[in-house]
């Protein structure tokens, strides 16, 4: 961001391409009762949280941060 003189980076969730789903992938009673206040995730990359170290590592190290879902200013 410094190299391009950007100050902010804003993620843009495209509701026409992705669905929202619960962040936590289990049905414990306390999770179900709090579902309306817990964060959500998207249905596919880059909005999906896979909870997989290797997958996340590859994604963070190898993929570009310049894509249609990030707005730099």
C-alpha positions in Angstrom: 0.0 0.0 0.0 2.9 2.3 0.8 4.4 1.8 -2.7 1.1 3.0 -4.3 0.3 5.6 -1.7 -2.9 3.9 -0.6 -4.3 4.8 2.8 -7.2 2.4 3.0 -8.3 -1.0 1.8 -12.0 -1.9 2.0 -13.3 -5.4 1.3 -16.4 -5.5 -0.9 -18.8 -8.4 -0.5 -20.7 -9.1 -3.7 -24.1 -10.5 -2.6 -24.9 -11.6 -6.2 -21.9 -13.9 -6.2 -21.8 -15.2 -2.6 -24.1 -16.3 0.1 -23.6 -15.6 3.8 -23.2 -18.5 6.2 -22.3 -19.0 9.9 -18.6 -18.7 10.7 -18.6 -21.6 13.2 -19.3 -25.0 11.6 -20.8 -26.9 14.5 -24.2 -27.1 16.3 -23.4 -26.6 19.9 -26.3 -25.1 21.8 -24.4 -22.0 22.8 -23.3 -21.4 19.2 -26.9 -21.8 17.9 -28.3 -19.4 20.6 -25.7 -16.7 19.6 -25.9 -17.2 15.8 -27.6 -13.9 15.3 -24.7 -11.9 16.9 -21.7 -14.0 15.7 -19.8 -13.0 12.6 -20.7 -14.6 9.3 -18.5 -15.8 6.4 -19.0 -16.1 2.7 -19.9 -19.2 0.9 -16.6 -19.3 -1.2 -13.1 -17.9 -1.4 -12.0 -15.2 -0.6 -14.8 -14.8 2.0 -14.8 -18.4 3.3 -12.8 -19.3 6.4 -11.5 -22.8 5.9 -9.7 -23.3 9.3 -7.0 -25.1 7.4 -3.4 -23.9 8.2 -1.8 -25.2 5.0 -4.6 -23.8 2.8 -4.5 -20.4 4.6 -0.7 -20.3 4.3 -0.7 -20.9 0.6 -3.5 -18.4 0.1 -1.7 -15.7 2.1 1.7 -16.3 0.6 0.9 -17.0 -3.0 -2.3 -15.2 -4.0 -2.5 -11.6 -5.1 -4.0 -9.0 -2.8 -5.2 -7.1 -5.9 -8.5 -8.5 -6.9 -12.1 -7.4 -7.5 -13.1 -7.7 -3.9 -10.7 -5.2 -2.4 -11.0 -1.4 -3.0 -7.8 0.6 -2.4 -7.8 4.3 -2.0 
